[in-house]
């Protein structure tokens, strides 16, 4: 038994504790953590209740033992990597849909439930959870809240934060708090629920969430538009959003990404820039589709194919969802660096896309681009030969240049993946030192011992220090 965490064996838990090497190795990193950066926790705890979470945190906080929340392990910025060891708190056994309230358009869930399970539970009531990310079948609600996830439908419906009504959460010292309200609006006090959104498990551990739902649209039309150049495609997206086209999904896929999707998913997408589209309405959806086509015609659209949703569109959307896997498996001699998800004001989107492709051409790098274009979000991966240090260094410089340009455009280093360890160095550039210091103060107020997920988000942790070192010493 590991000495530092031996106290866990004395706790009266409904869940379980493991000190086994295999369990610890399995929690040493997440999907976005390079194997060289894996850190094995000293123990893995699988809580079965809020009481379990509270007991573990209270005991760990008293002893100065770090606790890193863990969900599906599909994060992309090492959000769940226990960089200071200690306890990996795996919430995947708290995975129940506790209650569906169709009359109130609400569902109450535990943090370890997968998005796909939520969708299935509410579908029988004619409802859906609009901000569900495209990775909803491999990500949990707790993880979505922790990173303020978004998806393909953000352009119409917003992010997870916009559909979160209330949470039950456990603070670092084991205190259980309720934040938010079942009412769809409230002016009562600080919005603590939204404070926890995007905090990546550094302020509290969410143990229950009430989510708002929407009625399923009666009309769904989907399809794609093909363009001669990527510039034309990006400009068409901007023009559609600026013109007020009511679109539910508007996804950019460049020619490189289309080739990768075909190779991985067995699709037959043409190797040209394209935009995937989906429209939701209860009546007259055809009018919106025609409006969009008119806008796209001003940007030399070559083909515009949109019709009532069918199995063919399901295949296209699956190919889009699989792109992250497709990029990784495309070339065995090349590996993606940091998975990019910069987001900029929509007016700067075409310029950002052009900048990325110019960098790819200038440095002879393979950089597939795709993303939730309607909300200004661009996903990209700089592919490098990991056996060549110079090639890796070049890729790092180009990756940094893309993020820096997004911030120059008054955008963000991360639209939905979170900061984790991968984007810490950009926090001050994006928000300013005063704002970042305010974040640190919130962290220290709620977690003075830096128990919860230390080493994440803040720039001062980039060299391995913990947030408390900035004021109290370590």
N, C-alpha and C positions, 0 to 999 in steps of 0.2 A: 504494500500500500504506500502511495506517495505521501511523505510526511506532511507537506504543506497543506494537503487537502484531506488528511485523515479524519478531520472533524465531520466530514460528510457522512461517514459511517455511523455517527452517533445521532443523526437527525431522524426524526420519525416522519418519513416521507411515504406518500402513496405511490410515487414514482420510483425510479431506480437510479443507482449510481454505478458507474463503471470506471475501473482503473486499468482495464485491459489495454494492451498496446494497440490492438487492431481498432478498437473504438476510438482511442485517442488519435491514432493516425488518420482515421476517417474524418476527424474534426480539426485537422491541422491547417486547413485552408478551404477556400470555396472555389467556385468556377473561375473567378477572376484572379486567383492567386497563383503565381508561378511556383512551380515545385521547389525551387531554390529558396523561396520565401515562406515555406510552410513552417509553422510553429506548433508543436504538439502540446495540447493542454495537459495539465496534470491529472485531470479527471473530467468525465463527461456525466452530466446529470440530465435525466429525462423526467422532468416534473409532470405530474398528472393533474395538478390543480393549482389554483392561485395560491393556496396555502403552502404548497410545495415551493413555489417560486419565492414567496415571502420568507420562508424559513431558510432557504439557501442563501438569499441575498443578505439577510440579517446576520447570519453566521459568517459569511465571507467578508462583509463590510467590517465587522468587528475585528477580524483577523488580518485585514489588509490584503485579502486574496482577490485578484481580478476575476470578474465574471463577464464572459462574452456571449451574448445571446446568439443562438444558431437556429436557423429554420431549414429551408430546403437546400441550402448550400449552393444556390445558383446565382448568388450575387456576383457582380463583375468588377468590384473595386476592393476586394479583400475585406469587405465589411464585417464578415463573420470569422475572420482569422484571429485567433487568440494571440496577438503579437507579444503579450507579456505573460503567456502561460495562464496558470490558474484553472478556472472552471469554464468548460464549454457547456452552456445551458441550452440543451436541445429541446425545442418546444413542439416538435412534430407529433408528439403523442397527445397534445391538447388540440385535437383536430375535429371537434364536433361542430356541426351547424346546430346551434342551440334552439333557435326559434325563428320561424318565418312568420312575419306579420303582414300578410298581403293587403289588409285594409289600410295599413299605415305606410305601405311601400317600404318596408324595412326587413332586415335580416340581422340576427345576432349570432356571432360566430366566435370560436376560439382562435388563437393566433396561428396555430399550426395547420389550419384547414387550407387546402389548395383552392386556387381560384376556380378551377374547373368544377370542383365539388359544390362551390357556392352557386355557380351558374346552373348546375343540374338541379340543385335543391329549389331554386326559385323559378325555374322554367315552367314547372307544372302549374304555376299560378299566373302564367302569362307575363312574367317579370324578368328583368335582367339587371346586371350590375354594369353600368355603362363604361366606367373607366378601367375595366379589367384589361391588364396588359396582354400583349400577344403571347407572352410566356406564362400565362395564367395557369396552364396545366402543369407547370414545373416550379411554380412559386407560390408562397403562402401569403395569406392576408397580413400576418404579422410583418413579413418581409416587405410587403407592398407599403404598409404604413411607415415602416422604418426608413424607407428611401423615397417616400412620396412618389410611388411609381405612376407611370402613365402608359398609354398604349396607342394603338392605331386610331382610337376614337376620341382622343383628347381634343382634336380640333373642334368637335361638336359638343362634347360632354364634359371636358375638363379632366383633372387628375383625381387620384384616390382621395386626396385631401378634401376635394369638393363634395365628396359623397360620404364622408365620415361624420357621423352624428355624435357618437360618444364612445369612450373607452373606459375600461377598468385597467389600471396599470399598477405596477409595484416599483416603488422608488428604491434607490440603492441600499437604504437601511432597512428594507423590508416593509415599509409603510405602504398599505394598499390605498389607492386613491381612485375616485370616480371623476371623470372630466367630460364635459359636454352635456348634451340633453337629447331626449327623444324628440323634442320639438324641432321643427325644421329651421327655427331661428331663435336666438337668445341674445340678450344684451347683459346677461348676468355675470359680471366679473371677468377675469382674464380668460382667454380662450386657451386653456391648458391642453385640451385635446389636440389642437393644431400645433401647439408648441412641441408636442411629442412627434408629430409628423416630420419625417426627414431627419430625425435625431439619431438614427442608426443605432439605437439601443444604448446611447451614451447617457441618457437622462432617466430612463425608466424602461421596464419590460411590460409591454402590452399583454394582458391575459384575456381580454374579451373586447370585442368591438361591435358596435351597432352601425350598420351600413345602410344608406339610403338606396332605394331601387327605383327603376323606371319601368313603365309598361312597354312591352315589345312593340316596335313599330309595325303597322299593318302592311306597309310596302317597303321592300328592300330591293334596290337595284344595284348591281355591281358590274365592274368591267375594267377595261384598261384603255389607255391612250398611248400611242407610239409617236416619238418625236425624232427628227433628224439629228439633233444634238442635245447634249445634256444641258447646255445653256437655255435652249428652247424649253425643255421640260421644266427646269427650275423657274424660269420666268413665267410659265403658264400657271404653275402652282401659286406663285405670288399674286398674279393677276386674278386668279379665281377667288382667293381669300380676300383680296382687297375689294373685289366686286361684290362680295357678299353671297357667293354661291353657298347654299346650305348643304354642305357635304359632311358625311359622318367619318369617312376615311379618305385620305388622299396621300398616298405613299409613293415616294420617289425610289426608283430602282435604276441604277446606271447599267451600262452594257456589261461591265465587268461582273457586277453582282448577278445579272441575268445568266451569264455563262456559268458562274459558280452554282447558282440555284439549279440549273439544268443538270449539272454534273452530279449534284447531291440528291436532288429530289426526283430526278427522272422526268422533269417537265420539258416542254419544247418552247420555252420563251424565245422570241427573236432577240438576237444580240444587239439591241439598240436601246437607248434610253427610253424609259416608259414611266407612266404614272398609273398606279392601281387606284381604283375609285370605288366608293360605296355610298349610296344615298339612302337615308331613312326618312320616311314620312307616313302619315296616316291617310293622306289624300294628295292627288296631283303631283306625285313624285316625278312624272315625266316632264313637267314644266321645269323643274330644277335641273334635270339631266340635260334638257335642251339648252338651258341657259349656260351650263358649264361647257357644252360643246361649242357654243358660240364664242365663249371666251378663249377656249383652246385654239380655235381656228385662227385667231390673231397671232398665234405663235407657231404656225406651220405644222400643226398636228397632222400626222400622216394617216393614222387610223384612230377612230374613236368608237369603241365597242362597249356599250353598256346596255344591260337588259335585266329582267327580273332574275334574282339570285338563283343559282342552280348548282349542281355538283361541279360543273366546270370552274365556277368561281371559287368553290371550296378548295379545289386543287391549287388555284393561283394563290389564295391566301395562305395555304399551308406552305407553299414554296417561299413566300415572303417571311413567314414565321420561322422557317428553318434556316434562314440566311446566316445566322450566327454560327450554326453548326457547319453550314456549307463553306464559309470562309475558312474555318479551322481545318477542314479536311481537304481543301482544294489542291494544295501542292505540298507533298511530304517534305520538301526541302525548305519551305517557308513557313514561318509561324507569325501569327498576329501579335503585335505589341498591345498596348493598352486599348481596350475597346472604347472607341470614342462615341460620345453622345452629346456633343455640344448643341446648344440651342441659341438662336438669335432672333431679334425682331424680324417679322416676316419680310419686311422691306429689304433687309440685308441678306436674305437667304440665297438669292441667285449669286450674289457676290461671294458669299462664303463657299458655295459649291464650286464656283470657278476657281477660287483660291486653292482649294484642296487639289483639284485636278491639275492646276498649274504646278504645284509642288511635286505632284507625282511625275509629271512630265520632266520637270527640271532635274529631278534627282533619280530618274529611271526607277521609280518604286511602284509596286503594285498596291493601289489603295482603292478597294471597292467602296462605293458610297451608296447608302440607301437610308431610308428613315421616314419618320412621321412628318413629312414635309409641311403639312398644313399648319402645324404649330411651330415651325421654324427649327425643328429637330433634325439633326444630321448624324446618322451612325456611320462610322468608317473604321477601317482597320488598316494600319500600316504593316505590311507583310515584310519580314526580314529573314535573312539566313542567320540563325542563332549561333552557328559555328564560326561566323565571321564577326569579330568584335567591331570592326569599322562599319560594317553594314548595320549592326544593331545600334551603334552610336548615331549613325545617320538617321535611322528610323526614329530614335528618341528625339532628335532635334526637330524633325519634321512634325512628329506628334505634338511637341510643345508649341511649335509655330502655329498649328491649327487652333489649339486651345487659346493661345494668346490673341490670335486674330478674332476669335469669337468674343472674347472679353472686350477687345477694342471696339467691337460692333455693339457694345452694351448688352451682350448676351451672357451666357453662363457656361462654365466648364463642364457641367453635367445637368442634363435635362431630366434624367430619371434613374440613373444608376447610383447616385450618391457620391460622397467624397471618399469614404473609406480611408485607405492609405494612398491610393493612386492619384488623387487630385488635391492633396493637402497644400501643395506648394502654390496653388492658384487662389487660395481662399482670400488672402489679403488683397491681391490684385483685383479680384472681383468685387469684394465688399468694402474694402478699406479697413485700416487698422482699428479704428474706433468701433466699427460694427463687429469685427472679429473679437475684440476684447470684451464687448458686451456679451457675445456668445459664451466666451470663457467664464464670465461672471455667472451666467445662468448655470453652466455646468458645475462650477464650484459650489454654488448655492444648493443645488439639488443632489450633488454627489461630491462632497468635500474630500472624500478619501480616494476619488478617482477609481472607484470599484468597477463601474460599468463600462465595458468595452474601451479600456484605455488604449491610446495609440491611434485613435481614429479622428478624423476631421481636422484637428488643429495643427497648424504649421509647426509649432514648437515640438511636436512629437516626431517630426521627420527623422531626428537623430536618435530616437529611442527613448526620449524623456517622456514623462507622464505629465498631464495637465497640471497636477498639483505642484509639480516641481517649479512652476513659474512663480508661485507665491509662497509655498510652504516648505519647499525642499522635499526630497524623496527619501 
